[in-house]
């Protein structure tokens, strides 16, 4: 159902599974330290304390992929980029089949921030949602205080004619808190009117 790989101009997204992605590289990237705490400060993911926790991420991602519940990808910069071939983060698209919609998310290591990767991945996920999965709406968002995400989201949502829907209060449970979510959407009609011709290649290798 989901493509095993997605390539954009500067990124290669690979299915987040144990046979395709290096467990040790992911564990090193997500292990608990000051940098990882900072990178995950504005998302609902937590750093991993043990290799088993990283292993469990893979197991859960594989299960949800197989059941059509979520497509999670490891993100790698392509040749020519600084850090080409390194594990840069994770991207996910979650379909809500009964609503004919999908939401997507991205977490990157700090050294890969500010390169415009979020926008490339967003256009690829819109093409996946609208053209491949035949859905009618995509959504994304950020939590209060995440200014980097706000700026990135506004750029790519504006590019395809989407909109800011508002602040959804007490929307996402996270530990002992319930977080507010600033939500953005793009409809199929907006996508079809404004679709960019960015390079996006789906692969099933």
C-alpha positions in Angstrom: 0.0 0.0 0.0 2.8 2.5 0.9 5.9 2.9 -1.2 9.0 1.3 0.3 11.1 4.4 -0.7 10.4 8.0 -1.6 13.0 10.2 -3.3 12.9 14.0 -3.6 15.5 16.4 -5.0 17.6 16.1 -1.8 16.1 13.4 0.3 15.7 9.6 0.3 13.0 8.3 2.6 13.2 4.6 3.4 10.6 2.4 5.1 11.4 2.3 8.9 11.9 -1.4 9.3 14.7 -3.6 10.7 15.6 -5.0 7.3 16.2 -1.6 5.8 17.3 0.8 8.5 20.3 0.4 10.8 19.2 -0.2 14.3 22.4 1.0 15.9 22.4 4.3 13.9 18.9 5.0 15.0 19.6 4.2 18.6 22.6 6.5 18.6 20.5 9.3 17.1 17.7 8.9 19.6 19.6 8.0 22.8 18.9 10.2 25.7 21.4 13.1 26.0 21.2 16.9 26.1 21.1 17.3 22.4 18.4 14.7 21.8 16.3 16.2 24.6 16.5 19.6 22.8 15.6 18.0 19.4 12.5 16.3 20.8 11.5 19.2 23.1 8.5 20.2 21.0 7.2 16.8 19.8 5.5 13.9 21.6 8.4 11.5 21.1 10.9 10.8 24.0 14.5 9.8 23.8 15.4 6.1 24.0 17.1 4.9 27.2 17.9 1.4 26.0 18.5 -0.4 22.7 15.3 -2.4 23.4 13.3 0.8 23.3 14.7 1.6 19.8 14.0 -2.0 18.8 10.4 -1.6 19.9 10.0 1.5 17.8 10.8 -0.7 14.7 8.5 -3.5 15.8 5.6 -1.1 16.2 6.3 0.8 13.0 6.4 -2.5 11.1 3.1 -3.6 12.6 1.3 -0.4 11.8 2.7 -0.4 8.2 1.5 -3.9 7.6 -1.9 -3.0 8.9 -2.2 0.2 6.8 -2.3 2.4 9.9 0.9 4.4 9.5 3.8 4.8 7.0 7.0 5.7 8.9 10.2 6.5 7.1 13.8 7.0 8.0 15.1 10.2 6.4 18.5 10.4 4.7 20.1 13.3 2.7 21.0 12.3 -0.8 24.4 12.5 -2.5 25.6 16.1 -2.7 24.1 17.1 0.6 26.2 17.7 3.7 25.7 14.5 5.7 24.6 12.5 2.7 23.6 8.9 3.7 23.4 9.7 7.4 20.2 9.0 9.4 18.7 12.5 9.7 15.4 11.7 11.3 12.0 10.2 10.9 8.9 11.2 8.9 5.4 9.6 9.2 2.1 9.7 7.3 -0.9 8.5 9.2 -4.1 7.9 7.2 -7.5 8.3 8.7 -9.3 6.2 6.2 -12.8 6.8 7.6 -12.3 10.5 7.2 -10.5 10.3 3.8 -7.6 12.3 5.3 -4.1 11.9 6.6 -1.8 13.8 8.9 2.0 13.9 8.7 4.9 14.7 10.9 8.7 15.0 10.8 11.5 14.9 13.4 15.0 15.8 12.3 18.4 15.9 14.1 19.5 19.4 14.8 22.3 19.5 12.3 19.8 19.1 9.5 17.5 21.9 10.6 17.1 25.0 8.4 17.7 23.3 5.1 14.1 23.2 3.8 13.8 19.4 4.1 10.4 19.7 5.8 9.0 21.3 2.7 10.4 18.6 0.4 9.0 15.8 2.5 5.6 17.6 2.8 5.2 17.9 -0.9 6.2 14.2 -1.3 3.6 13.2 1.4 0.9 15.3 -0.3 1.5 13.5 -3.5 1.4 10.2 -1.7 -1.9 11.1 0.1 -3.7 12.6 -2.9 -2.4 10.8 -5.9 -1.5 7.4 -4.5 -3.8 6.8 -1.5 -6.8 8.8 -3.0 -7.4 10.8 0.1 -9.2 14.2 0.2 -7.3 16.2 2.9 -4.0 16.3 4.6 -3.2 18.0 7.9 -0.2 18.8 10.0 0.6 21.1 12.9 3.0 22.2 15.6 2.8 22.5 19.4 3.0 25.9 21.1 6.6 27.3 21.2 7.9 25.4 18.2 8.7 28.4 16.0 10.9 26.5 13.6 8.1 24.2 12.8 5.6 27.0 12.5 7.7 28.8 9.9 8.4 25.7 7.9 4.7 24.6 7.9 3.5 28.0 6.9 5.9 28.1 3.9 4.8 24.8 2.4 1.1 25.1 3.2 1.0 28.6 1.6 2.8 27.2 -1.4 -0.1 24.9 -2.2 -2.9 27.2 -1.2 -3.7 25.5 2.2 -4.8 27.2 5.4 -4.3 27.6 9.1 -7.3 26.0 10.9 -6.6 27.4 14.3 -5.4 26.4 17.8 -6.9 23.1 19.1 -6.8 23.4 22.8 -6.1 20.3 25.0 -5.8 18.2 21.9 -2.8 15.9 22.3 -2.1 14.0 25.6 1.6 13.8 26.4 2.8 12.4 29.7 1.2 14.5 32.4 0.2 17.3 30.0 -2.4 17.8 27.3 -0.9 20.0 24.6 -2.5 22.5 22.3 -2.0 21.9 18.6 -1.9 24.6 15.9 -3.5 22.8 12.9 -3.0 23.4 9.1 -4.8 21.6 6.2 -4.6 21.3 2.5 -7.6 19.9 0.5 -7.4 17.8 -2.7 -8.9 20.8 -4.7 -6.2 23.1 -3.4 -3.5 20.5 -4.3 -4.8 20.0 -7.8 -4.9 23.8 -8.4 -1.4 24.5 -7.0 0.5 21.2 -7.3 4.2 21.9 -7.8 6.3 19.8 -10.2 8.9 19.0 -7.5 10.8 15.7 -8.1 9.1 12.9 -6.2 9.8 9.2 -7.0 8.0 6.3 -5.3 9.8 3.0 -5.2 9.0 -0.5 -4.1 12.4 -2.1 -4.2 
